[in-house]
Amino acid sequence: MKNDEIIKKDTTIYDIAKEANVSPATVSRVLTGSAKVKEDKKERVLEIIKLHNFQPNAVARSLFKKRSMMIGVILPDITNPFFSTVFLEAEKAALEFGYSMILCNSMDSSKVEAIHIKSLSEKQVDGVIFMGHRVNAVKTNINYVLDLQRLASKIPFVIINGKMTGVDSYKIITDEEDGIIKIVDYLVGLGHKDIAILGGITNSTSTSIKHMAYAKALKKYGIKVDKTFIVNDGFSIESGITAMEKLLKGKKVPTAVIGINDLVAIGAIRAIKSAGIEVPKNISVTGFDGTYISELVSPQLTTVYQSYEDIGREAVNTIIDVIKNKETPKNKIIKTKLIIRKSCSTKP
């Protein structure tokens, strides 16, 4: 075989160790700084590393550090702007720490979610972030609790906007109650008393929190809750259309509507317009989440902004702190902000 046909193999940690006349473990300690190495050996190893322009690959680094340098994220629907935006911000934060993310979309299926949990555990990820679906359930399935308890005994995990009774986990919680109260305060300030809330599902902690906050805020102003003004129909634009159509067919039509999220609010606006009614002249509409789509609808949507940067960053920071054995709060509360746009006006 000719010299120019010879393919030079990549330099390995074992090659460095042999040339420096030290053990592979010593090279590992130099690379990671995990333990002291005699200065003469350290200088010899570093000199040879520089000579060969040696850079350990991701697998090698993970073996040195005894970490995978990966964080798993399980969410129910990547097409929902809330989940995709939180994931994006979490990924930005993870990259700063040298971590990569594994995205697992459960498609709102408990079976698929269980497959993802098993897969992430087998991949030995260093932490898992959960959003939506079963971690957001008011009544938690006992088998699911046991699954997560087993996972928690191995790796740290963080739940975003969920409770999971019976599971010792870290939580990043948006102050959804305060967000809804801000909306009601704003609408009442515009003269509205007939205020409806649309969307969500019964067995959802997020829905439950928002409904209780809605009732609490109305009570503050002496406004009695009209049960016909509470319509649970899901979290999508289509569910917002369906819920609003039900309201428009009722005996009493509200002058203002709160969407459980921006998607539902946009659906409500579509239904209102299809009925030949004007927004906000006849009915004011607000959303919740502050996703980018709230600016794309006409009129632009008044909404409660959840700080995605803070949610994503705090979720990753929590996992990193646990990995490094640093003390970190079990619960972190993220504040919300009311963004006022063009979808609300004074009571007609």
GUPANU-221580 format. One record per residue (C-alpha): residue number from 1; residue in three letters; chain; x, y, z. Coordinates in steps of 0.5 Angstrom, whole numbers. Layout:
BEGIN
{pt NUM,"ala","A",{X,Y,Z}}
...
This chain:
BEGIN
{pt 1,"met","A",{0,0,0}}
{pt 2,"lys","A",{3,7,-2}}
{pt 3,"asn","A",{4,12,3}}
{pt 4,"asp","A",{-1,17,0}}
{pt 5,"glu","A",{-6,11,1}}
{pt 6,"ile","A",{-6,10,8}}
{pt 7,"ile","A",{-11,14,12}}
{pt 8,"lys","A",{-9,17,19}}
{pt 9,"lys","A",{-13,14,24}}
{pt 10,"asp","A",{-16,19,29}}
{pt 11,"thr","A",{-11,20,36}}
{pt 12,"thr","A",{-15,17,42}}
{pt 13,"ile","A",{-14,18,49}}
{pt 14,"tyr","A",{-10,12,49}}
{pt 15,"asp","A",{-5,15,44}}
{pt 16,"ile","A",{-4,21,48}}
{pt 17,"ala","A",{-3,16,54}}
{pt 18,"lys","A",{2,12,51}}
{pt 19,"glu","A",{6,18,48}}
{pt 20,"ala","A",{7,21,55}}
{pt 21,"asn","A",{8,15,58}}
{pt 22,"val","A",{2,16,63}}
{pt 23,"ser","A",{-4,12,64}}
{pt 24,"pro","A",{-11,14,60}}
{pt 25,"ala","A",{-14,16,67}}
{pt 26,"thr","A",{-8,21,68}}
{pt 27,"val","A",{-10,24,61}}
{pt 28,"ser","A",{-17,24,63}}
{pt 29,"arg","A",{-16,28,69}}
{pt 30,"val","A",{-12,33,65}}
{pt 31,"leu","A",{-17,34,61}}
{pt 32,"thr","A",{-23,34,66}}
{pt 33,"gly","A",{-19,38,71}}
{pt 34,"ser","A",{-23,33,76}}
{pt 35,"ala","A",{-16,31,80}}
{pt 36,"lys","A",{-9,34,81}}
{pt 37,"val","A",{-4,31,77}}
{pt 38,"lys","A",{4,32,78}}
{pt 39,"glu","A",{6,38,74}}
{pt 40,"asp","A",{11,35,70}}
{pt 41,"lys","A",{6,30,68}}
{pt 42,"lys","A",{1,35,66}}
{pt 43,"glu","A",{6,39,62}}
{pt 44,"arg","A",{8,33,58}}
{pt 45,"val","A",{1,31,57}}
{pt 46,"leu","A",{-2,38,55}}
{pt 47,"glu","A",{4,39,50}}
{pt 48,"ile","A",{3,32,47}}
{pt 49,"ile","A",{-5,34,46}}
{pt 50,"lys","A",{-3,41,43}}
{pt 51,"leu","A",{2,37,38}}
{pt 52,"his","A",{-4,33,36}}
{pt 53,"asn","A",{-9,38,36}}
{pt 54,"phe","A",{-13,33,40}}
{pt 55,"gln","A",{-20,34,42}}
{pt 56,"pro","A",{-24,29,45}}
{pt 57,"asn","A",{-31,27,42}}
{pt 58,"ala","A",{-38,28,45}}
{pt 59,"val","A",{-38,21,47}}
{pt 60,"ala","A",{-31,21,50}}
{pt 61,"arg","A",{-32,27,54}}
{pt 62,"ser","A",{-39,24,57}}
{pt 63,"leu","A",{-35,18,59}}
{pt 64,"phe","A",{-29,23,63}}
{pt 65,"lys","A",{-35,27,66}}
{pt 66,"lys","A",{-39,21,67}}
{pt 67,"arg","A",{-45,25,64}}
{pt 68,"ser","A",{-49,24,58}}
{pt 69,"met","A",{-49,32,57}}
{pt 70,"met","A",{-56,31,55}}
{pt 71,"ile","A",{-62,34,57}}
{pt 72,"gly","A",{-69,31,55}}
{pt 73,"val","A",{-75,35,54}}
{pt 74,"ile","A",{-82,31,54}}
{pt 75,"leu","A",{-88,36,52}}
{pt 76,"pro","A",{-95,34,49}}
{pt 77,"asp","A",{-95,38,42}}
{pt 78,"ile","A",{-89,41,39}}
{pt 79,"thr","A",{-94,45,34}}
{pt 80,"asn","A",{-97,49,40}}
{pt 81,"pro","A",{-93,56,41}}
{pt 82,"phe","A",{-92,55,48}}
{pt 83,"phe","A",{-89,49,49}}
{pt 84,"ser","A",{-84,50,42}}
{pt 85,"thr","A",{-82,57,45}}
{pt 86,"val","A",{-81,54,52}}
{pt 87,"phe","A",{-76,49,49}}
{pt 88,"leu","A",{-73,54,45}}
{pt 89,"glu","A",{-71,58,51}}
{pt 90,"ala","A",{-69,52,55}}
{pt 91,"glu","A",{-64,50,49}}
{pt 92,"lys","A",{-61,56,49}}
{pt 93,"ala","A",{-59,56,56}}
{pt 94,"ala","A",{-57,49,56}}
{pt 95,"leu","A",{-52,50,50}}
{pt 96,"glu","A",{-49,55,54}}
{pt 97,"phe","A",{-47,50,59}}
{pt 98,"gly","A",{-45,45,54}}
{pt 99,"tyr","A",{-51,41,54}}
{pt 100,"ser","A",{-55,38,48}}
{pt 101,"met","A",{-63,37,48}}
{pt 102,"ile","A",{-67,31,46}}
{pt 103,"leu","A",{-74,33,44}}
{pt 104,"cys","A",{-79,28,46}}
{pt 105,"asn","A",{-86,30,43}}
{pt 106,"ser","A",{-92,25,46}}
{pt 107,"met","A",{-97,28,42}}
{pt 108,"asp","A",{-102,28,48}}
{pt 109,"ser","A",{-101,20,48}}
{pt 110,"ser","A",{-100,17,55}}
{pt 111,"lys","A",{-97,11,51}}
{pt 112,"val","A",{-92,15,47}}
{pt 113,"glu","A",{-90,19,53}}
{pt 114,"ala","A",{-88,12,57}}
{pt 115,"ile","A",{-84,10,51}}
{pt 116,"his","A",{-80,17,51}}
{pt 117,"ile","A",{-79,16,59}}
{pt 118,"lys","A",{-76,9,58}}
{pt 119,"ser","A",{-72,12,52}}
{pt 120,"leu","A",{-69,18,56}}
{pt 121,"ser","A",{-67,13,62}}
{pt 122,"glu","A",{-64,8,57}}
{pt 123,"lys","A",{-60,14,54}}
{pt 124,"gln","A",{-58,16,61}}
{pt 125,"val","A",{-59,23,60}}
{pt 126,"asp","A",{-57,28,66}}
{pt 127,"gly","A",{-64,31,67}}
{pt 128,"val","A",{-71,31,64}}
{pt 129,"ile","A",{-76,37,63}}
{pt 130,"phe","A",{-83,35,63}}
{pt 131,"met","A",{-89,40,60}}
{pt 132,"gly","A",{-96,39,60}}
{pt 133,"his","A",{-101,32,59}}
{pt 134,"arg","A",{-100,27,65}}
{pt 135,"val","A",{-96,32,69}}
{pt 136,"asn","A",{-101,37,69}}
{pt 137,"ala","A",{-107,33,71}}
{pt 138,"val","A",{-111,34,77}}
{pt 139,"lys","A",{-112,27,79}}
{pt 140,"thr","A",{-105,23,77}}
{pt 141,"asn","A",{-105,16,75}}
{pt 142,"ile","A",{-102,12,81}}
{pt 143,"asn","A",{-98,8,76}}
{pt 144,"tyr","A",{-95,14,73}}
{pt 145,"val","A",{-93,17,79}}
{pt 146,"leu","A",{-89,10,81}}
{pt 147,"asp","A",{-86,11,74}}
{pt 148,"leu","A",{-84,18,75}}
{pt 149,"gln","A",{-81,16,82}}
{pt 150,"arg","A",{-77,11,79}}
{pt 151,"leu","A",{-74,16,75}}
{pt 152,"ala","A",{-73,21,80}}
{pt 153,"ser","A",{-69,16,84}}
{pt 154,"lys","A",{-64,16,78}}
{pt 155,"ile","A",{-64,23,75}}
{pt 156,"pro","A",{-67,30,77}}
{pt 157,"phe","A",{-73,32,73}}
{pt 158,"val","A",{-77,39,73}}
{pt 159,"ile","A",{-84,40,72}}
{pt 160,"ile","A",{-86,46,68}}
{pt 161,"asn","A",{-93,49,71}}
{pt 162,"gly","A",{-96,42,74}}
{pt 163,"lys","A",{-96,39,81}}
{pt 164,"met","A",{-96,31,80}}
{pt 165,"thr","A",{-98,30,87}}
{pt 166,"gly","A",{-93,24,90}}
{pt 167,"val","A",{-87,26,86}}
{pt 168,"asp","A",{-81,29,89}}
{pt 169,"ser","A",{-79,34,83}}
{pt 170,"tyr","A",{-77,41,82}}
{pt 171,"lys","A",{-82,45,79}}
{pt 172,"ile","A",{-82,52,75}}
{pt 173,"ile","A",{-89,55,76}}
{pt 174,"thr","A",{-92,61,72}}
{pt 175,"asp","A",{-96,65,76}}
{pt 176,"glu","A",{-102,64,72}}
{pt 177,"glu","A",{-107,66,78}}
{pt 178,"asp","A",{-104,73,78}}
{pt 179,"gly","A",{-104,73,70}}
{pt 180,"ile","A",{-112,72,70}}
{pt 181,"ile","A",{-113,77,76}}
{pt 182,"lys","A",{-109,82,72}}
{pt 183,"ile","A",{-114,81,66}}
{pt 184,"val","A",{-120,81,70}}
{pt 185,"asp","A",{-118,87,73}}
{pt 186,"tyr","A",{-117,90,66}}
{pt 187,"leu","A",{-123,88,63}}
{pt 188,"val","A",{-127,91,69}}
{pt 189,"gly","A",{-124,97,69}}
{pt 190,"leu","A",{-126,98,62}}
{pt 191,"gly","A",{-133,97,65}}
{pt 192,"his","A",{-135,89,63}}
{pt 193,"lys","A",{-138,85,68}}
{pt 194,"asp","A",{-141,80,63}}
{pt 195,"ile","A",{-134,76,63}}
{pt 196,"ala","A",{-133,69,60}}
{pt 197,"ile","A",{-127,64,60}}
{pt 198,"leu","A",{-126,59,55}}
{pt 199,"gly","A",{-122,53,53}}
{pt 200,"gly","A",{-118,48,57}}
{pt 201,"ile","A",{-120,41,60}}
{pt 202,"thr","A",{-123,39,67}}
{pt 203,"asn","A",{-117,35,69}}
{pt 204,"ser","A",{-112,40,68}}
{pt 205,"thr","A",{-108,44,74}}
{pt 206,"ser","A",{-107,50,69}}
{pt 207,"thr","A",{-115,50,67}}
{pt 208,"ser","A",{-116,49,75}}
{pt 209,"ile","A",{-112,55,77}}
{pt 210,"lys","A",{-114,60,72}}
{pt 211,"his","A",{-122,58,73}}
{pt 212,"met","A",{-121,59,81}}
{pt 213,"ala","A",{-117,66,79}}
{pt 214,"tyr","A",{-123,68,75}}
{pt 215,"ala","A",{-128,66,80}}
{pt 216,"lys","A",{-124,70,85}}
{pt 217,"ala","A",{-123,76,81}}
{pt 218,"leu","A",{-130,77,80}}
{pt 219,"lys","A",{-132,76,87}}
{pt 220,"lys","A",{-127,82,89}}
{pt 221,"tyr","A",{-132,86,84}}
{pt 222,"gly","A",{-138,83,87}}
{pt 223,"ile","A",{-140,80,80}}
{pt 224,"lys","A",{-143,73,81}}
{pt 225,"val","A",{-140,67,77}}
{pt 226,"asp","A",{-145,65,71}}
{pt 227,"lys","A",{-143,58,70}}
{pt 228,"thr","A",{-146,58,62}}
{pt 229,"phe","A",{-140,63,61}}
{pt 230,"ile","A",{-135,58,63}}
{pt 231,"val","A",{-134,53,57}}
{pt 232,"asn","A",{-128,48,57}}
{pt 233,"asp","A",{-127,45,50}}
{pt 234,"gly","A",{-119,44,49}}
{pt 235,"phe","A",{-113,48,48}}
{pt 236,"ser","A",{-114,49,40}}
{pt 237,"ile","A",{-116,55,35}}
{pt 238,"glu","A",{-122,50,33}}
{pt 239,"ser","A",{-124,49,41}}
{pt 240,"gly","A",{-124,56,41}}
{pt 241,"ile","A",{-129,57,35}}
{pt 242,"thr","A",{-133,51,38}}
{pt 243,"ala","A",{-133,54,45}}
{pt 244,"met","A",{-135,61,42}}
{pt 245,"glu","A",{-140,59,38}}
{pt 246,"lys","A",{-144,56,44}}
{pt 247,"leu","A",{-143,62,48}}
{pt 248,"leu","A",{-146,66,42}}
{pt 249,"lys","A",{-152,61,42}}
{pt 250,"gly","A",{-154,62,49}}
{pt 251,"lys","A",{-159,66,52}}
{pt 252,"lys","A",{-154,71,55}}
{pt 253,"val","A",{-148,73,51}}
{pt 254,"pro","A",{-142,76,54}}
{pt 255,"thr","A",{-139,83,53}}
{pt 256,"ala","A",{-132,80,54}}
{pt 257,"val","A",{-128,73,53}}
{pt 258,"ile","A",{-122,71,56}}
{pt 259,"gly","A",{-118,65,52}}
{pt 260,"ile","A",{-115,60,57}}
{pt 261,"asn","A",{-109,61,52}}
{pt 262,"asp","A",{-108,65,45}}
{pt 263,"leu","A",{-110,59,41}}
{pt 264,"val","A",{-117,59,44}}
{pt 265,"ala","A",{-117,67,44}}
{pt 266,"ile","A",{-116,67,36}}
{pt 267,"gly","A",{-121,62,35}}
{pt 268,"ala","A",{-126,66,39}}
{pt 269,"ile","A",{-125,72,35}}
{pt 270,"arg","A",{-126,68,29}}
{pt 271,"ala","A",{-132,65,31}}
{pt 272,"ile","A",{-135,72,33}}
{pt 273,"lys","A",{-133,75,26}}
{pt 274,"ser","A",{-136,69,23}}
{pt 275,"ala","A",{-143,71,26}}
{pt 276,"gly","A",{-142,78,24}}
{pt 277,"ile","A",{-140,81,30}}
{pt 278,"glu","A",{-134,86,31}}
{pt 279,"val","A",{-128,85,36}}
{pt 280,"pro","A",{-127,89,40}}
{pt 281,"lys","A",{-133,94,39}}
{pt 282,"asn","A",{-138,89,41}}
{pt 283,"ile","A",{-134,83,44}}
{pt 284,"ser","A",{-127,84,47}}
{pt 285,"val","A",{-123,78,47}}
{pt 286,"thr","A",{-116,77,51}}
{pt 287,"gly","A",{-111,71,51}}
{pt 288,"phe","A",{-106,68,55}}
{pt 289,"asp","A",{-99,66,54}}
{pt 290,"gly","A",{-96,72,50}}
{pt 291,"thr","A",{-94,67,44}}
{pt 292,"tyr","A",{-92,70,37}}
{pt 293,"ile","A",{-99,69,34}}
{pt 294,"ser","A",{-102,74,39}}
{pt 295,"glu","A",{-99,79,34}}
{pt 296,"leu","A",{-101,76,28}}
{pt 297,"val","A",{-109,76,29}}
{pt 298,"ser","A",{-113,82,27}}
{pt 299,"pro","A",{-114,86,32}}
{pt 300,"gln","A",{-108,84,35}}
{pt 301,"leu","A",{-109,80,42}}
{pt 302,"thr","A",{-109,83,49}}
{pt 303,"thr","A",{-106,77,53}}
{pt 304,"val","A",{-102,75,59}}
{pt 305,"tyr","A",{-94,74,57}}
{pt 306,"gln","A",{-91,68,60}}
{pt 307,"ser","A",{-83,70,61}}
{pt 308,"tyr","A",{-81,64,56}}
{pt 309,"glu","A",{-74,66,57}}
{pt 310,"asp","A",{-74,65,65}}
{pt 311,"ile","A",{-78,59,64}}
{pt 312,"gly","A",{-73,55,60}}
{pt 313,"arg","A",{-67,58,63}}
{pt 314,"glu","A",{-70,57,70}}
{pt 315,"ala","A",{-71,49,68}}
{pt 316,"val","A",{-64,48,66}}
{pt 317,"asn","A",{-61,52,71}}
{pt 318,"thr","A",{-65,48,76}}
{pt 319,"ile","A",{-62,41,73}}
{pt 320,"ile","A",{-55,44,73}}
{pt 321,"asp","A",{-55,46,80}}
{pt 322,"val","A",{-58,39,82}}
{pt 323,"ile","A",{-52,36,78}}
{pt 324,"lys","A",{-47,40,81}}
{pt 325,"asn","A",{-50,39,88}}
{pt 326,"lys","A",{-52,46,89}}
{pt 327,"glu","A",{-58,48,93}}
{pt 328,"thr","A",{-64,50,89}}
{pt 329,"pro","A",{-71,52,91}}
{pt 330,"lys","A",{-76,46,90}}
{pt 331,"asn","A",{-81,51,87}}
{pt 332,"lys","A",{-79,57,83}}
{pt 333,"ile","A",{-85,62,81}}
{pt 334,"ile","A",{-85,66,74}}
{pt 335,"lys","A",{-88,73,74}}
{pt 336,"thr","A",{-93,74,68}}
{pt 337,"lys","A",{-94,81,65}}
{pt 338,"leu","A",{-101,84,62}}
{pt 339,"ile","A",{-100,86,54}}
{pt 340,"ile","A",{-105,91,52}}
{pt 341,"arg","A",{-106,91,45}}
{pt 342,"lys","A",{-113,92,40}}
{pt 343,"ser","A",{-117,87,42}}
{pt 344,"cys","A",{-121,90,48}}
{pt 345,"ser","A",{-125,96,49}}
{pt 346,"thr","A",{-130,99,54}}
{pt 347,"lys","A",{-136,96,55}}
{pt 348,"pro","A",{-141,97,49}}
